[in-house]
Every structure is written in C-alpha cells, then in structure tokens.
C-alpha cells in the first residue's frame, strides 16, 4: 500500500487559477508564517513574487542557453519548490509574456481583493522577479556579462547595474520584506542609495 501524502493539495503543484480560487487563503497563511507577519499586504506580495519567480528561472535558463522559451502552467506553492514542469514552448518572447500575463492575472486580482495590495504594486513585483531571476541565473552560471542585456529584452526598463564586484537588479517596486526584517534590506531594494547598496554587497 503506497504511503499517504499528508500535504495539503493547495500547497503543492497547482495552477494559478486554482490557487486564486481555492488555495489562496492557505498560501497567504503559509507566507505569513514563513515571514513572521500577519499583514495581508506583505503575505500577498510574497505569494505573487514566489509564483512569478517560477516563470522567471526557466526563462532565464532558456535565454542564456539559447533553448526554446518554456511554457509553464503549473506552479509550486510551498517550501523547497522542485524543478518546474515545462509543458511546451513559446515561439517568441511576446508569446511568453502574453502567457505570463494570462496566467498571473487571476492570482493578482484575487490577491488584490483579499489583501488590498494594489494591482500595480503586484505587477511591479512580477516584473522585478522576472528581471531578478535572469540576473541571478546569469551570475550563478558565470555569465553575468549578459545579465543586463537579457533582462532588458524581457523587461525593457530593468535597472541592472554593477555592485560590489558583481551585478545587481534594482527593483522598481518594494517587496515589503524590510517591514518584517527589522528594517534590513537586500542589495536590490529601491530604497537604498548606491553607497548603501555597495556596503551590503
């Protein structure tokens, strides 16, 4: 007899639409527990950005490796996400972006309704995560020199700059993490000066 999987079905593989309709409450609660906050706006921002990251990482690998642009339709909600499930490919970046927008729109609308976090802030978070994923993968694979060009192919106004001997993507919007981290900020925070950013890096 196979072992029983006691994990909640909402905290595993799911679609963004199912997450928005059925699993959002649990996903928000888990994000809050991980960050140590009961603020719905911070929870909602975190959930959207965790989902967006799962689209950005496989895209980054495809752009860097010159392989087909991946079509992602399932996301992992929970800790220690496994490798993404790729279900086909896109012919162009325009197709990839249209798919991303269609996938994330139900989730962003649901998070906005539940937490009152503005849609514009959530969409900025999506773009920041996509650009950040490209920069991070480029650096992690020894191809940091391509980070800025590739990030701007996808997110036209991506702010990618040298920092402390490396490369950093500076966000356009706030992830709100500093609200739960005793004011601590990461090098990508738009609230930092370049001097503060270099000191952190």
ZADRENLUM-689849 format. One record per residue (C-alpha): z negated, y negated, x; residue number from 1. Coordinates in nm, 2 decimals, always signed. Each point is the difference from the previous one (the first is absolute). Layout:
BEGIN
((Z Y X) NUM)
...
***
This chain:
BEGIN
((+0.00 +0.00 +0.00) 1)
((+0.10 -0.34 +0.16) 2)
((-0.27 -0.25 +0.08) 3)
((-0.05 -0.26 -0.26) 4)
((+0.10 -0.36 +0.10) 5)
((-0.28 -0.22 -0.13) 6)
((+0.17 -0.33 +0.10) 7)
((+0.07 -0.23 -0.29) 8)
((+0.37 +0.01 -0.09) 9)
((+0.01 -0.38 +0.02) 10)
((-0.12 +0.00 +0.36) 11)
((+0.29 +0.20 +0.14) 12)
((+0.38 -0.01 -0.03) 13)
((+0.11 -0.21 -0.30) 14)
((+0.27 -0.24 -0.11) 15)
((-0.07 -0.37 -0.01) 16)
((+0.05 -0.01 -0.37) 17)
((-0.25 +0.28 -0.06) 18)
((-0.24 -0.17 +0.24) 19)
((+0.04 -0.32 -0.21) 20)
((-0.05 +0.17 -0.33) 21)
((-0.24 +0.28 +0.07) 22)
((-0.16 -0.02 +0.34) 23)
((-0.06 -0.37 +0.06) 24)
((-0.37 -0.01 -0.09) 25)
((-0.08 +0.28 +0.24) 26)
((+0.22 -0.14 +0.28) 27)
((-0.17 -0.34 -0.03) 28)
((-0.35 +0.16 +0.01) 29)
((+0.09 +0.20 +0.31) 30)
((+0.14 -0.31 +0.17) 31)
((-0.32 -0.18 -0.09) 32)
((-0.21 +0.28 +0.14) 33)
((+0.19 +0.01 +0.32) 34)
((-0.03 -0.37 +0.05) 35)
((-0.35 -0.03 -0.14) 36)
((+0.09 -0.25 -0.27) 37)
((+0.00 -0.02 -0.38) 38)
((+0.24 -0.29 -0.01) 39)
((+0.30 +0.10 -0.20) 40)
((+0.24 -0.24 +0.17) 41)
((-0.08 +0.15 +0.34) 42)
((+0.03 +0.35 -0.13) 43)
((+0.33 -0.08 -0.17) 44)
((+0.15 -0.16 +0.31) 45)
((-0.11 +0.30 +0.21) 46)
((+0.16 +0.26 -0.24) 47)
((+0.33 -0.18 -0.01) 48)
((+0.01 -0.04 +0.38) 49)
((-0.09 +0.36 +0.06) 50)
((+0.29 +0.10 -0.22) 51)
((+0.24 -0.24 +0.16) 52)
((-0.08 +0.13 +0.35) 53)
((+0.13 +0.34 -0.11) 54)
((+0.34 -0.15 -0.06) 55)
((-0.01 -0.21 +0.32) 56)
((-0.08 +0.27 +0.25) 57)
((+0.30 +0.24 -0.08) 58)
((+0.23 -0.30 -0.02) 59)
((-0.12 -0.12 +0.35) 60)
((+0.08 +0.34 +0.15) 61)
((+0.34 +0.01 -0.17) 62)
((+0.09 -0.35 +0.13) 63)
((-0.12 +0.07 +0.35) 64)
((+0.16 +0.35 +0.02) 65)
((+0.33 -0.09 -0.18) 66)
((-0.06 +0.26 -0.26) 67)
((+0.07 -0.03 -0.38) 68)
((-0.23 -0.23 -0.19) 69)
((-0.26 +0.21 -0.18) 70)
((-0.04 +0.02 -0.38) 71)
((-0.37 +0.03 -0.07) 72)
((-0.11 +0.07 -0.36) 73)
((-0.35 +0.15 +0.05) 74)
((-0.30 -0.16 +0.16) 75)
((-0.33 +0.13 +0.11) 76)
((-0.32 -0.16 -0.14) 77)
((-0.30 +0.09 +0.21) 78)
((-0.11 +0.03 +0.36) 79)
((+0.21 +0.16 +0.28) 80)
((+0.34 -0.02 -0.16) 81)
((+0.23 +0.28 +0.12) 82)
((+0.36 -0.06 +0.11) 83)
((+0.20 -0.16 -0.28) 84)
((+0.22 +0.20 -0.22) 85)
((+0.36 -0.12 +0.03) 86)
((+0.22 +0.07 -0.30) 87)
((+0.35 -0.11 +0.10) 88)
((+0.13 -0.31 +0.17) 89)
((+0.13 -0.35 -0.07) 90)
((+0.34 -0.12 +0.11) 91)
((-0.11 -0.36 +0.08) 92)
((-0.31 -0.21 +0.06) 93)
((+0.09 -0.17 -0.33) 94)
((-0.03 +0.33 -0.18) 95)
((-0.32 +0.08 +0.18) 96)
((-0.15 -0.33 -0.10) 97)
((+0.11 +0.03 -0.36) 98)
((-0.17 +0.34 -0.01) 99)
((-0.32 -0.13 +0.15) 100)
((-0.02 -0.28 -0.25) 101)
((+0.06 +0.23 -0.29) 102)
((-0.26 +0.25 +0.13) 103)
((-0.27 -0.26 +0.06) 104)
((+0.05 -0.23 -0.30) 105)
((-0.19 +0.22 -0.25) 106)
((-0.29 +0.03 +0.25) 107)
((-0.01 -0.37 +0.07) 108)
((+0.01 -0.09 -0.37) 109)
((-0.29 +0.24 -0.07) 110)
((-0.21 -0.12 +0.30) 111)
((+0.06 -0.36 -0.11) 112)
((-0.11 +0.08 -0.36) 113)
((-0.31 +0.19 +0.11) 114)
((-0.12 -0.22 +0.29) 115)
((+0.16 -0.34 -0.06) 116)
((+0.13 +0.00 +0.35) 117)
((+0.32 -0.21 -0.02) 118)
((+0.33 +0.19 +0.00) 119)
((+0.12 -0.24 +0.27) 120)
((-0.29 +0.09 +0.23) 121)
((+0.06 +0.37 -0.06) 122)
((+0.38 -0.03 +0.07) 123)
((-0.08 -0.20 +0.32) 124)
((-0.23 +0.29 +0.10) 125)
((+0.29 +0.25 -0.05) 126)
((+0.23 -0.20 +0.23) 127)
((-0.27 -0.05 +0.25) 128)
((-0.07 +0.38 +0.01) 129)
((+0.37 +0.08 +0.03) 130)
((+0.05 -0.24 +0.29) 131)
((-0.33 +0.11 +0.16) 132)
((+0.10 +0.36 -0.02) 133)
((+0.33 -0.07 +0.18) 134)
((-0.18 -0.19 +0.28) 135)
((-0.27 +0.26 +0.03) 136)
((+0.23 +0.30 +0.03) 137)
((+0.23 -0.19 +0.24) 138)
((-0.30 -0.06 +0.23) 139)
((-0.14 +0.35 -0.04) 140)
((+0.33 +0.15 +0.10) 141)
((+0.06 -0.23 +0.30) 142)
((+0.27 -0.21 -0.17) 143)
((-0.20 -0.32 -0.06) 144)
((+0.30 -0.21 +0.12) 145)
((+0.18 +0.10 -0.32) 146)
((-0.29 -0.08 -0.23) 147)
((+0.09 -0.36 -0.09) 148)
((+0.37 +0.07 -0.06) 149)
((-0.06 +0.30 -0.22) 150)
((-0.29 -0.16 -0.20) 151)
((+0.22 -0.30 -0.08) 152)
((+0.29 +0.22 -0.11) 153)
((-0.23 +0.12 -0.28) 154)
((-0.23 -0.30 -0.06) 155)
((+0.20 -0.31 +0.09) 156)
((-0.29 -0.23 +0.08) 157)
((-0.22 +0.26 +0.18) 158)
((-0.21 -0.18 +0.26) 159)
((+0.01 +0.22 +0.30) 160)
((-0.13 -0.15 +0.33) 161)
((-0.13 +0.11 +0.34) 162)
((-0.38 +0.02 +0.02) 163)
((-0.23 +0.12 +0.28) 164)
((+0.27 +0.20 +0.18) 165)
((+0.12 +0.16 -0.32) 166)
((+0.17 -0.10 -0.32) 167)
((-0.16 -0.09 -0.33) 168)
((+0.12 -0.06 -0.35) 169)
((-0.18 -0.30 -0.15) 170)
((-0.05 +0.05 -0.38) 171)
((+0.12 -0.25 -0.25) 172)
((-0.28 +0.08 -0.24) 173)
((-0.36 +0.11 +0.02) 174)
((-0.11 +0.36 -0.03) 175)
((-0.36 -0.12 -0.08) 176)
((-0.15 +0.24 +0.25) 177)
((-0.20 -0.27 +0.17) 178)
((-0.19 -0.05 -0.32) 179)
((-0.16 +0.34 +0.05) 180)
((-0.01 +0.02 +0.38) 181)
((-0.26 -0.28 +0.07) 182)
((+0.29 -0.24 +0.06) 183)
((+0.17 +0.22 +0.26) 184)
((+0.38 -0.04 +0.01) 185)
((+0.28 +0.21 +0.16) 186)
((+0.27 -0.16 +0.22) 187)
((+0.25 +0.00 -0.29) 188)
((-0.23 -0.23 -0.21) 189)
((+0.18 -0.32 -0.10) 190)
((-0.34 -0.18 +0.00) 191)
((-0.02 +0.02 +0.38) 192)
((+0.13 -0.25 +0.26) 193)
((+0.22 +0.14 +0.28) 194)
((-0.29 -0.05 +0.24) 195)
((-0.23 +0.21 -0.23) 196)
((+0.27 +0.26 -0.04) 197)
((+0.04 +0.04 +0.38) 198)
((-0.37 +0.03 +0.04) 199)
((-0.01 +0.28 -0.25) 200)
((+0.30 +0.18 +0.14) 201)
***
